[in-house]
Amino acid sequence: MWSLSRVAVLSIQIALLILIWWLGALIQQIFQLPVSAGVIGLILLLLALLSGIFQLQWIKQGADFMLAELMLLFIPCVVGIINDLDLLLSQGWQLLLSITLGTCAVMVATAYSVCWGFKLEQRLRKNTNNTAYVSGD
C-alpha cells in the first residue's frame, strides 16, 4: 500500500524530471539542435548531478518508479505496428530488421549506461565514506 507521503515524493521527483526534460526541449527549440530534447535533458541532469546542483536523492525514487514502468512506453509502438499491418506485410523484412537492430542498440547502450551509472554511484559512495571517515578524525 502506498502512503500519501510516498505518492507526494514520487510526484515531486517525477515533476522535477519532467522539468529537466522540458528545459531540454526548450534548449532544443531555441538553438534548433539536431538532438532530441530527451538527450539534452539527460545531459543537463548528468551535469547537474556531477556538479552538485542536484543530489541523487532528489530524483532517485521517481527515476526508479519510471524505469519500473518503462514497459508501458512500448505499448504505442506495438499498436502502431498492428495498425499498419499492410505495410508490415509488404515491407516487413526491412521494418523487422530496423526494429531488431534499433532495439539491440538501445539495449546495449542502456546496459552500458546502467553499468557506468552503478560504477559512478559506487565511486561517489566510496568517496563520501572516505571523506566522512577522514573528517571524523
Phi and psi in degrees as a GROMACS rama.xvg file:
@    title "Ramachandran Plot"
@    xaxis  label "Phi"
@    yaxis  label "Psi"
@TYPE xy
-91.6021  132.155  TRP-2
-84.4467  161.845  SER-3
-62.7101  -35.928  LEU-4
-67.8491  -36.467  SER-5
-67.828  -40.4612  ARG-6
-62.831  -40.1471  VAL-7
-65.5595  -44.1516  ALA-8
-62.8545  -46.2282  VAL-9
-61.3558  -42.6467  LEU-10
-62.6387  -43.812  SER-11
-65.8369  -42.7469  ILE-12
-67.8761  -39.9664  GLN-13
-67.0684  -38.143  ILE-14
-62.5232  -38.2386  ALA-15
-65.0952  -41.3917  LEU-16
-65.0276  -38.6485  LEU-17
-66.3131  -37.9014  ILE-18
-61.041  -41.6315  LEU-19
-64.3188  -42.3203  ILE-20
-62.2203  -41.4558  TRP-21
-63.1596  -40.1619  TRP-22
-62.2732  -39.7343  LEU-23
-61.4991  -40.5717  GLY-24
-65.8011  -39.4837  ALA-25
-64.2875  -45.047  LEU-26
-62.8229  -42.1927  ILE-27
-63.0171  -40.6094  GLN-28
-72.3994  -41.5639  GLN-29
-64.9005  -45.5235  ILE-30
-95.4493  1.49663  PHE-31
50.6339  48.6892  GLN-32
-78.3092  145.335  LEU-33
-84.1016  21.5628  PRO-34
-113.689  144.254  VAL-35
-68.2371  155.908  SER-36
-62.9128  -33.861  ALA-37
-63.6182  -40.4217  GLY-38
-67.4579  -42.3102  VAL-39
-63.35  -41.5435  ILE-40
-61.9451  -40.8085  GLY-41
-64.2087  -38.949  LEU-42
-65.1358  -42.3139  ILE-43
-60.5593  -43.6431  LEU-44
-63.3703  -43.8313  LEU-45
-60.7823  -45.9607  LEU-46
-63.2795  -39.5621  LEU-47
-65.8723  -38.8039  ALA-48
-70.3306  -43.5062  LEU-49
-68.6925  -33.4672  LEU-50
-81.8177  -12.8043  SER-51
90.7927  1.77055  GLY-52
-63.5566  -41.3633  ILE-53
-109.852  151.459  PHE-54
-108.117  147.275  GLN-55
-59.3925  -33.8529  LEU-56
-62.3763  -24.0531  GLN-57
-69.8015  -22.7931  TRP-58
-130.5  -5.44125  ILE-59
-61.149  -49.5854  LYS-60
-64.1492  -40.7066  GLN-61
-65.2181  -41.8118  GLY-62
-67.2502  -40.9431  ALA-63
-62.321  -40.6046  ASP-64
-63.0732  -44.906  PHE-65
-64.9721  -39.1517  MET-66
-66.6279  -35.9071  LEU-67
-65.792  -30.3682  ALA-68
-99.6016  15.7505  GLU-69
-60.7461  -31.7742  LEU-70
-59.5146  -31.1818  MET-71
-61.6497  -26.197  LEU-72
-72.4584  -16.2347  LEU-73
-87.9008  -10.9361  PHE-74
-59.8802  -45.8142  ILE-75
-59.6722  -33.0612  PRO-76
-63.9903  -44.5106  CYS-77
-65.8575  -42.2277  VAL-78
-62.8101  -40.2001  VAL-79
-62.1727  -39.7942  GLY-80
-66.5936  -41.601  ILE-81
-66.143  -37.9006  ILE-82
-65.2995  -30.7282  ASN-83
-106.301  48.927  ASP-84
-63.1847  -34.1267  LEU-85
-62.6991  -42.2197  ASP-86
-64.0122  -39.8804  LEU-87
-62.9661  -38.7682  LEU-88
-71.1542  -34.4153  LEU-89
-85.3205  -35.3437  SER-90
-120.894  27.7805  GLN-91
-57.2306  -45.9578  GLY-92
-63.947  -36.1351  TRP-93
-68.3975  -42.3549  GLN-94
-65.6984  -45.9627  LEU-95
-63.5405  -39.2055  LEU-96
-63.5062  -46.3875  LEU-97
-67.8151  -37.7334  SER-98
-65.4658  -44.2109  ILE-99
-64.105  -48.1849  THR-100
-64.9269  -41.635  LEU-101
-62.909  -43.1568  GLY-102
-64.002  -44.0929  THR-103
-61.9518  -42.3889  CYS-104
-62.6252  -42.6432  ALA-105
-65.5795  -41.6676  VAL-106
-64.3909  -42.2343  MET-107
-65.8867  -45.3956  VAL-108
-62.7293  -39.4267  ALA-109
-66.2238  -43.234  THR-110
-61.0375  -45.9867  ALA-111
-65.8389  -38.2757  TYR-112
-64.4642  -43.9901  SER-113
-65.2753  -43.3233  VAL-114
-59.9967  -45.9779  CYS-115
-63.601  -39.0266  TRP-116
-64.3237  -42.3402  GLY-117
-64.2775  -41.2932  PHE-118
-63.8008  -41.5848  LYS-119
-64.0694  -41.985  LEU-120
-63.8512  -42.1936  GLU-121
-63.5701  -41.7756  GLN-122
-64.0102  -42.0599  ARG-123
-66.1555  -39.9738  LEU-124
-63.8206  -42.0553  ARG-125
-62.2389  -44.5329  LYS-126
-64.8403  -38.856  ASN-127
-66.4115  -42.4584  THR-128
-66.591  -41.2547  ASN-129
-65.5389  -40.0653  ASN-130
-65.1912  -42.4653  THR-131
-64.833  -37.5406  ALA-132
-68.4874  -44.3753  TYR-133
-65.2036  -44.6233  VAL-134
-73.3343  -15.6891  SER-135
-77.2813  -13.6335  GLY-136
